[in-house]
Amino acid sequence: MAAYKLLLIDDEEDVRYSFRRLFAGPELEVITASSGEEGLRLLPKVQPDLVVMDIRMAGLSGLETLRRIRQMDPRQLVILMTAYGTTQTAIEAMKLGAYDYLLKPFDVPKLRALIQQGLKAARDMRQAVALRPSGPGEGEDALGLVGRSEPMQQVFKLIGQLAGSDATVLITGESGTGKELVARAIYQHSRRSDQPFLAVNCAAIPEGLLESELFGHERGAFTGATHQRIGKFEQCHRGTLFLDEIGDMSLTTQTKILRVLQSGQFERVGGNQTLQVDVRILAATNRPLEQMVASRQFREDLFYRLNVVRIHLPPLRERKEDIPLLVEYFLRRIAREQNQGPKSVTAGALEALMAYHWPGNVRELENALRRATVIAKGEAILPEDLPAEILGAAVAGVGRQSGARPNATGVSAPLSGPGAPTAEPDEASELDEVVQLAQRLFQWARRHPDRKVLPAVERELVVQALKETGDNQVQAARLLGITRATLRKRIEKFGIRREIRVR
């Protein structure tokens, strides 16, 4: 079953055929209708993510069909097509709530880009954001703001308190903490939830194009502006616009954003007509805006306009009690995407995940679990299935525990056997030694990208344990913190010859 559905309404068979050839595939199902009347009949049955429709058709026109679609579902995104691109047509289409419009004949790369943008916007509007972990089988399409920690509970409360308000919200936090999820949750619980939601990443769009992306442009406004473009503010009239990474916006664009916040008015690039819109702004940044205001990198008046209500998302390292819930949630979600049963995670792997400092926050955790799910050979994720930097942090973490050494599952075990120290070393110096060892290992891995850290270290640990214990497998297994059967498997796995002798 395709991930998305596109409904094309056009009375020209050649156009319908071209769309099926261009876009139909595993990720996108293309359904076609030859008239506005047929499209309206198919709409409730198909429930498309995106509608692409011609303006001039026999019977119901595209504009009249758009008007009826908006009455049926105000959130339905519609892209209009026309061979007669006039300013009046564009204005009328946007007033009726069209997402955008295209000129025939098509520029195929631009057509693909616009449809991809429309499908993403449709996903953002229709995917629910759960404010708590879903139970097994529940909320299969939900994207979770997961957490029972006190900081996350405060976030949930603020989202609820904002439900009856149109206040501007500033969402702050490090990259990967889930700022866009919070924005979408605010939208879905707001009075504007039946109107469009659009997201713009200000850092991902070149500065020269960002102004056009937000406000649109007139034909001939600059080189390459071959036709009029409708910006995100017009597309989002009566809806919610999420400006991500707003700290990366230039001072010139900040000035125009401030004007829209103050009056709801702006002009397209290269245009003279003042346009009026009603848009709620949600903004997010991972940059310290107060410091940027002090250094004149960010407008102070815009900062206060945005900072009406602030929601701060804590980094994952400050809410580690949520990691088990997040692991469970992501493993269920990955399993649904791959249409298979969810994997479990061993105690050692979970301990390694808990010990890591997560500079990439929740996004990094999800990526680590996706990687581990692919690499894991069985139904459970083992420590060795995790990225090397996570396991290295776990080794450093157990180094803090005096008189303990990590075993093969990541769980600390008491030192014993001939290699055990007779005096407890200084805790700080012991930790420094472990950290330096991990750093040297990673330096070695960078010099030899064809070699893997974990297998090399694991093999050497087995060899050294056997040497330390005079080839006594029982004592070597105890020293490593694993069973004798596991040690035998490691000896066989790494091809370690039974020629270990005490020096």
C-alpha positions as CSV (number, residue, x, y, z in Angstrom):
1,M,0.0,0.0,0.0
2,A,1.4,3.4,-1.1
3,A,2.4,5.9,1.7
4,Y,0.5,8.8,0.0
5,K,-2.5,9.3,-2.4
6,L,-2.7,12.0,-5.0
7,L,-6.1,12.8,-6.7
8,L,-5.7,14.4,-10.2
9,I,-8.7,16.1,-11.6
10,D,-8.3,17.0,-15.3
11,D,-10.5,16.6,-18.4
12,E,-7.5,15.9,-20.6
13,E,-6.5,12.3,-20.9
14,D,-2.9,13.1,-21.9
15,V,-2.4,15.0,-18.6
16,R,-3.9,12.1,-16.6
17,Y,-1.7,9.6,-18.4
18,S,1.4,11.8,-17.9
19,F,0.8,12.1,-14.2
20,R,0.4,8.3,-13.8
21,R,3.7,7.9,-15.7
22,L,5.5,10.5,-13.7
23,F,4.4,9.9,-10.2
24,A,2.7,6.5,-9.7
25,G,4.9,4.1,-7.6
26,P,5.3,2.3,-4.3
27,E,5.3,5.6,-2.4
28,L,2.5,7.4,-4.2
29,E,-0.8,6.2,-5.5
30,V,-2.3,8.4,-8.3
31,I,-6.1,8.4,-8.7
32,T,-7.6,10.3,-11.6
33,A,-10.9,12.0,-12.3
34,S,-12.0,13.5,-15.6
35,S,-14.2,16.2,-14.2
36,G,-14.9,18.2,-11.1
37,E,-18.1,16.3,-10.4
38,E,-16.2,13.0,-10.5
39,G,-13.5,14.4,-8.3
40,L,-16.0,15.5,-5.6
41,R,-17.5,12.0,-5.6
42,L,-14.1,10.3,-5.2
43,L,-12.8,12.7,-2.5
44,P,-14.5,11.1,0.6
45,K,-13.8,7.6,-0.7
46,V,-10.2,8.1,-1.6
47,Q,-9.3,10.6,1.1
48,P,-6.2,11.9,-0.8
49,D,-3.2,13.6,0.8
50,L,-3.1,16.1,-2.1
51,V,-5.4,17.2,-5.0
52,V,-4.0,18.5,-8.2
53,M,-6.7,20.0,-10.5
54,D,-7.1,22.0,-13.7
55,I,-8.9,25.3,-13.5
56,R,-10.6,25.2,-16.9
57,M,-12.7,22.0,-17.3
58,A,-16.1,21.2,-18.8
59,G,-18.8,21.2,-16.2
60,L,-17.7,22.4,-12.8
61,S,-14.7,24.8,-13.1
62,G,-11.6,24.2,-11.0
63,L,-12.3,27.3,-8.9
64,E,-15.9,26.1,-8.1
65,T,-14.6,22.6,-7.4
66,L,-12.0,24.1,-5.1
67,R,-14.8,26.0,-3.3
68,R,-16.7,22.8,-2.7
69,I,-13.7,20.8,-1.6
70,R,-12.9,23.5,1.0
71,Q,-16.5,23.2,2.3
72,M,-16.1,19.4,2.6
73,D,-12.6,19.6,4.2
74,P,-10.8,22.9,4.9
75,R,-7.5,21.1,5.5
76,Q,-7.5,19.4,2.1
77,L,-4.5,20.7,0.1
78,V,-5.2,21.6,-3.5
79,I,-2.8,22.6,-6.3
80,L,-4.4,24.3,-9.3
81,M,-3.1,24.0,-12.9
82,T,-3.8,26.5,-15.7
83,A,-2.6,27.4,-19.1
84,Y,-3.9,30.9,-18.6
85,G,-1.8,32.3,-15.8
86,T,-3.4,35.7,-14.9
87,T,-3.0,37.6,-11.7
88,Q,-6.7,37.6,-11.1
89,T,-6.9,33.8,-11.4
90,A,-4.0,33.4,-8.9
91,I,-5.6,35.9,-6.4
92,E,-9.0,34.2,-6.6
93,A,-7.4,30.7,-6.2
94,M,-5.4,31.7,-3.1
95,K,-8.5,33.5,-1.6
96,L,-10.4,30.2,-1.9
97,G,-7.6,28.4,-0.1
98,A,-5.5,26.8,-2.8
99,Y,-2.1,25.6,-1.7
100,D,-0.4,26.9,-4.9
101,Y,-0.9,26.9,-8.6
102,L,1.1,25.7,-11.7
103,L,1.3,26.9,-15.2
104,K,1.0,24.6,-18.2
105,P,3.1,23.3,-19.9
106,F,4.8,21.9,-16.9
107,D,8.4,22.3,-15.8
108,V,8.7,18.7,-14.5
109,P,11.4,19.4,-11.8
110,K,9.3,22.2,-10.4
111,L,6.2,20.1,-10.6
112,R,7.9,17.3,-8.7
113,A,9.3,19.7,-6.0
114,L,5.9,21.3,-5.5
115,I,4.1,18.0,-5.2
116,Q,6.7,16.8,-2.7
117,Q,6.2,20.0,-0.7
118,G,2.4,19.5,-0.8
119,L,2.6,15.9,0.4
120,K,4.9,16.9,3.3
121,A,2.5,19.7,4.3
122,A,-0.4,17.2,4.2
123,R,1.5,14.8,6.4
124,D,2.3,17.5,8.9
125,M,-1.4,18.5,9.1
126,R,-2.9,15.0,9.3
127,Q,-0.4,13.0,11.4
128,A,-1.4,13.2,15.1
129,V,1.1,14.1,17.7
130,A,0.6,11.9,20.8
131,L,1.4,13.6,24.1
132,R,2.2,10.3,25.8
133,P,3.5,6.9,24.8
134,S,0.9,4.9,22.8
135,G,0.2,1.4,24.0
136,P,0.8,-1.5,21.8
137,G,-1.5,-1.3,18.7
138,E,-2.7,2.2,19.6
139,G,-2.0,5.4,17.6
140,E,-0.3,3.7,14.8
141,D,0.1,6.9,12.8
142,A,0.9,9.0,15.8
143,L,4.2,10.8,16.2
144,G,5.0,10.8,19.9
145,L,6.1,13.5,22.3
146,V,7.1,10.9,24.7
147,G,8.1,11.4,28.3
148,R,7.0,11.1,31.9
149,S,9.8,13.3,33.2
150,E,8.9,16.6,35.0
151,P,10.3,18.8,32.2
152,M,8.2,17.1,29.6
153,Q,5.1,17.2,31.7
154,Q,5.5,21.0,31.9
155,V,5.7,21.0,28.1
156,F,2.5,19.0,27.8
157,K,0.7,21.4,30.2
158,L,1.7,24.5,28.2
159,I,0.5,22.9,25.0
160,G,-2.9,22.3,26.7
161,Q,-3.0,25.8,28.0
162,L,-2.4,27.2,24.5
163,A,-5.3,25.3,23.0
164,G,-7.8,28.2,23.2
165,S,-5.3,30.9,22.2
166,D,-3.8,32.3,19.0
167,A,-0.8,33.6,20.8
168,T,2.6,33.5,19.1
169,V,4.9,30.8,20.5
170,L,8.7,30.6,20.6
171,I,9.9,27.0,21.0
172,T,13.6,26.7,22.1
173,G,15.9,23.8,22.6
174,E,18.9,22.0,21.1
175,S,18.7,20.4,17.7
176,G,16.9,17.0,17.7
177,T,14.8,17.7,20.8
178,G,11.5,17.7,18.9
179,K,10.6,21.3,18.4
180,E,8.6,20.7,15.2
181,L,6.6,18.0,17.0
182,V,5.7,20.6,19.7
183,A,4.6,23.1,17.0
184,R,2.4,20.5,15.3
185,A,0.9,19.5,18.7
186,I,0.1,23.1,19.4
187,Y,-1.5,23.4,15.9
188,Q,-3.6,20.2,16.3
189,H,-5.0,21.3,19.7
190,S,-5.7,24.9,18.5
191,R,-8.8,26.6,17.1
192,R,-7.0,26.6,13.7
193,S,-6.7,22.8,13.5
194,D,-9.1,22.7,10.6
195,Q,-7.0,25.2,8.6
196,P,-3.6,24.7,6.9
197,F,-0.3,24.1,8.7
198,L,2.9,24.8,6.9
199,A,6.5,24.5,8.1
200,V,9.5,26.5,6.7
201,N,13.1,25.7,7.8
202,C,14.8,29.1,7.6
203,A,18.3,27.6,7.8
204,A,17.7,25.2,4.8
205,I,16.7,27.9,2.3
206,P,19.3,30.3,0.9
207,E,18.9,33.8,2.1
208,G,18.2,35.1,-1.4
209,L,15.3,32.7,-1.8
210,L,13.8,32.8,1.7
211,E,12.0,36.1,1.2
212,S,10.4,34.8,-1.9
213,E,9.5,31.5,-0.2
214,L,7.7,33.4,2.6
215,F,6.1,36.3,0.8
216,G,6.1,35.2,-2.9
217,H,7.2,37.2,-5.8
218,E,5.9,38.8,-9.0
219,R,6.8,37.8,-12.5
220,G,10.1,39.5,-13.5
221,A,11.0,40.4,-9.9
222,F,14.5,38.9,-10.4
223,T,16.4,36.7,-12.8
224,G,14.5,33.4,-13.1
225,A,11.2,34.7,-11.8
226,T,9.3,33.6,-14.9
227,H,5.9,33.6,-13.3
228,Q,4.2,34.9,-10.2
229,R,4.8,32.8,-7.0
230,I,2.5,32.6,-4.0
231,G,4.4,32.6,-0.7
232,K,3.8,30.6,2.4
233,F,2.0,33.5,4.2
234,E,-0.6,33.6,1.5
235,Q,-0.9,29.8,1.3
236,C,-1.4,29.7,5.1
237,H,-4.1,32.3,5.3
238,R,-6.3,31.6,8.4
239,G,-3.9,28.8,9.3
240,T,-0.6,28.3,11.2
241,L,2.9,28.9,9.9
242,F,5.9,27.3,11.7
243,L,9.2,29.1,11.2
244,D,11.9,26.7,12.2
245,E,15.5,27.9,12.9
246,I,14.3,31.5,12.9
247,G,17.6,32.6,14.5
248,D,19.3,32.0,11.1
249,M,17.1,34.6,9.3
250,S,18.7,37.8,8.0
251,L,17.9,41.2,9.6
252,T,16.2,42.3,6.4
253,T,13.8,39.4,6.4
254,Q,13.3,39.8,10.2
255,T,12.0,43.3,9.5
256,K,9.4,42.0,7.1
257,I,8.4,39.2,9.5
258,L,7.9,41.9,12.2
259,R,5.6,43.9,10.0
260,V,3.4,40.8,9.3
261,L,3.2,40.1,13.1
262,Q,2.2,43.7,13.8
263,S,-0.3,44.3,11.0
264,G,-0.7,41.1,9.0
265,Q,0.4,43.0,5.9
266,F,3.2,42.5,3.3
267,E,4.1,42.8,-0.4
268,R,5.4,40.1,-2.7
269,V,9.0,40.5,-3.8
270,G,8.9,43.0,-6.8
271,G,5.2,43.9,-6.1
272,N,3.4,47.0,-5.0
273,Q,0.1,45.6,-3.8
274,T,-0.2,45.3,0.0
275,L,-1.7,42.0,1.0
276,Q,-3.5,41.2,4.2
277,V,-3.3,37.8,5.9
278,D,-4.4,36.2,9.1
279,V,-1.7,33.7,10.1
280,R,-0.6,32.4,13.5
281,I,3.2,32.2,13.9
282,L,5.0,29.4,15.8
283,A,8.8,29.9,15.8
284,A,11.6,27.7,16.9
285,T,15.4,28.0,17.3
286,N,18.4,26.3,18.8
287,R,20.3,29.5,19.1
288,P,20.5,31.9,22.1
289,L,18.3,34.7,20.9
290,E,18.9,36.9,24.0
291,Q,22.6,36.9,23.2
292,M,21.9,37.5,19.5
293,V,19.8,40.5,20.5
294,A,22.6,41.9,22.7
295,S,25.1,41.5,19.8
296,R,22.6,43.1,17.3
297,Q,22.3,39.9,15.3
298,F,18.6,39.6,16.0
299,R,16.0,42.4,16.2
300,E,14.9,43.1,19.8
301,D,11.4,44.1,18.8
302,L,10.9,40.9,16.8
303,F,12.2,38.9,19.7
304,Y,9.6,40.3,22.0
305,R,6.9,39.8,19.4
306,L,7.9,36.1,19.1
307,N,8.5,35.5,22.8
308,V,4.9,35.9,23.9
309,V,4.8,32.3,25.2
310,R,8.0,30.3,25.4
311,I,8.2,26.5,25.5
312,H,11.7,25.1,26.2
313,L,12.5,21.5,25.3
314,P,15.1,20.0,27.6
315,P,18.0,18.0,26.1
316,L,17.7,14.3,26.4
317,R,20.7,14.1,28.8
318,E,18.6,16.1,31.3
319,R,15.7,13.7,31.1
320,K,17.3,10.3,30.9
321,E,14.4,8.7,32.8
322,D,12.5,9.0,29.5
323,I,15.0,6.9,27.5
324,P,13.3,3.5,28.2
325,L,10.0,4.9,27.1
326,L,11.5,6.5,24.0
327,V,13.3,3.2,23.1
328,E,10.0,1.2,23.4
329,Y,8.2,3.8,21.3
330,F,10.8,3.9,18.5
331,L,11.1,0.1,18.3
332,R,7.4,-0.2,17.9
333,R,7.3,2.5,15.3
334,I,10.2,1.0,13.3
335,A,8.6,-2.4,13.5
336,R,5.3,-1.0,12.1
337,E,7.2,0.7,9.2
338,Q,9.0,-2.5,8.4
339,N,5.8,-4.6,8.8
340,Q,7.4,-7.0,11.4
341,G,7.4,-7.6,15.1
342,P,9.3,-5.2,17.3
343,K,12.7,-6.1,18.6
344,S,13.6,-6.0,22.2
345,V,16.6,-4.4,23.8
346,T,18.9,-6.2,26.3
347,A,19.7,-4.8,29.7
348,G,23.3,-4.2,28.6
349,A,22.2,-2.3,25.5
350,L,19.8,-0.2,27.5
351,E,22.5,0.5,30.1
352,A,24.7,1.7,27.3
353,L,21.9,4.0,25.9
354,M,21.4,5.4,29.4
355,A,25.1,6.1,29.9
356,Y,25.5,8.1,26.6
357,H,25.3,11.9,26.7
358,W,23.2,12.2,23.4
359,P,24.5,15.4,21.8
360,G,22.0,14.8,18.9
361,N,19.1,14.3,21.4
362,V,16.0,12.3,20.5
363,R,16.8,12.4,16.8
364,E,20.1,10.7,17.5
365,L,18.5,8.1,19.7
366,E,16.0,7.2,16.9
367,N,18.8,6.9,14.3
368,A,20.9,4.7,16.7
369,L,17.9,2.4,17.1
370,R,17.2,2.3,13.4
371,R,20.8,1.3,12.8
372,A,20.7,-1.3,15.6
373,T,17.5,-2.8,14.2
374,V,19.2,-3.4,10.9
375,I,22.4,-4.8,12.3
376,A,20.9,-7.0,15.1
377,K,21.1,-10.7,14.1
378,G,18.4,-11.8,16.5
379,E,15.2,-10.5,18.0
380,A,17.1,-8.5,20.7
381,I,19.4,-5.6,20.3
382,L,22.8,-6.2,21.9
383,P,25.4,-3.7,23.0
384,E,27.6,-4.5,20.0
385,D,24.7,-3.6,17.7
386,L,24.9,0.0,18.9
387,P,27.2,2.7,17.3
388,A,30.7,2.7,18.6
389,E,30.5,6.2,20.3
390,I,27.5,5.0,22.4
391,L,29.3,1.9,23.6
392,G,32.5,3.9,24.3
393,A,30.4,6.2,26.6
394,A,29.1,3.1,28.4
395,V,32.7,1.9,29.0
396,A,33.6,5.3,30.4
397,G,30.5,5.3,32.6
398,V,31.3,2.0,34.2
399,G,34.8,3.2,34.8
400,R,33.3,5.5,37.5
401,Q,32.4,2.5,39.5
402,S,35.4,1.6,41.6
403,G,36.5,-2.0,41.4
404,A,34.2,-2.9,38.5
405,R,34.8,-3.7,34.8
406,P,32.2,-3.9,32.0
407,N,31.2,-7.4,30.8
408,A,30.2,-8.3,27.3
409,T,26.6,-7.2,27.9
410,G,27.6,-3.8,29.2
411,V,26.8,-4.7,32.9
412,S,29.5,-4.2,35.5
413,A,31.0,-7.2,37.2
414,P,33.4,-7.4,40.1
415,L,37.0,-8.0,39.2
416,S,38.4,-11.4,40.2
417,G,41.2,-13.7,39.3
418,P,44.9,-13.2,39.1
419,G,44.5,-9.8,37.3
420,A,42.4,-8.2,40.0
421,P,44.0,-5.2,41.7
422,T,44.9,-5.4,45.3
423,A,44.3,-1.7,46.0
424,E,41.4,0.5,44.9
425,P,42.7,3.0,42.3
426,D,41.8,6.7,42.4
427,E,38.3,7.0,40.8
428,A,39.1,10.2,38.8
429,S,42.4,8.9,37.4
430,E,40.8,5.6,36.5
431,L,38.0,7.3,34.6
432,D,40.6,9.5,32.8
433,E,42.5,6.4,31.7
434,V,39.3,4.8,30.3
435,V,38.3,8.0,28.5
436,Q,41.8,8.3,27.0
437,L,41.7,4.7,25.9
438,A,38.4,5.2,24.1
439,Q,39.7,8.3,22.4
440,R,42.7,6.5,21.2
441,L,40.5,3.7,19.8
442,F,38.4,6.1,17.9
443,Q,41.6,7.8,16.5
444,W,42.7,4.3,15.4
445,A,39.3,3.7,13.7
446,R,39.6,7.0,11.8
447,R,43.1,6.0,10.5
448,H,41.7,2.6,9.5
449,P,38.2,3.1,8.2
450,D,38.0,-0.4,6.9
451,R,38.4,-1.8,10.4
452,K,35.8,-1.9,13.1
453,V,36.5,-0.9,16.7
454,L,34.1,-3.2,18.6
455,P,35.1,-6.5,17.0
456,A,38.8,-5.6,17.3
457,V,38.5,-4.6,21.0
458,E,36.3,-7.6,21.8
459,R,38.8,-10.0,20.3
460,E,41.7,-8.5,22.1
461,L,39.8,-8.6,25.5
462,V,39.2,-12.3,25.1
463,V,42.9,-12.9,24.2
464,Q,44.1,-10.9,27.1
465,A,41.7,-12.5,29.5
466,L,42.9,-15.9,28.5
467,K,46.5,-14.7,29.0
468,E,45.8,-13.2,32.4
469,T,44.2,-16.5,33.6
470,G,46.7,-18.9,32.1
471,D,44.2,-20.2,29.5
472,N,41.7,-21.0,32.3
473,Q,38.4,-20.5,30.5
474,V,36.3,-20.5,33.7
475,Q,38.4,-17.7,35.3
476,A,38.7,-15.8,31.9
477,A,34.9,-15.8,31.6
478,R,34.5,-14.6,35.2
479,L,37.1,-11.9,34.5
480,L,35.1,-10.7,31.4
481,G,31.8,-11.0,33.2
482,I,30.4,-13.5,30.7
483,T,29.5,-17.2,30.9
484,R,31.9,-19.9,29.8
485,A,29.6,-20.8,27.0
486,T,29.6,-17.2,25.7
487,L,33.4,-17.2,26.0
488,R,33.6,-20.4,23.9
489,K,31.4,-18.7,21.2
490,R,33.7,-15.7,21.2
491,I,36.8,-17.9,20.8
492,E,35.2,-19.7,17.9
493,K,33.8,-16.4,16.4
494,F,37.2,-14.7,16.3
495,G,39.2,-17.8,15.5
496,I,41.4,-17.6,18.6
497,R,43.8,-20.5,18.6
498,R,44.3,-22.3,21.9
499,E,47.9,-21.4,22.2
500,I,47.7,-18.9,25.0
501,R,50.4,-19.3,27.6
502,V,51.4,-17.3,30.7
503,R,54.3,-15.1,30.0
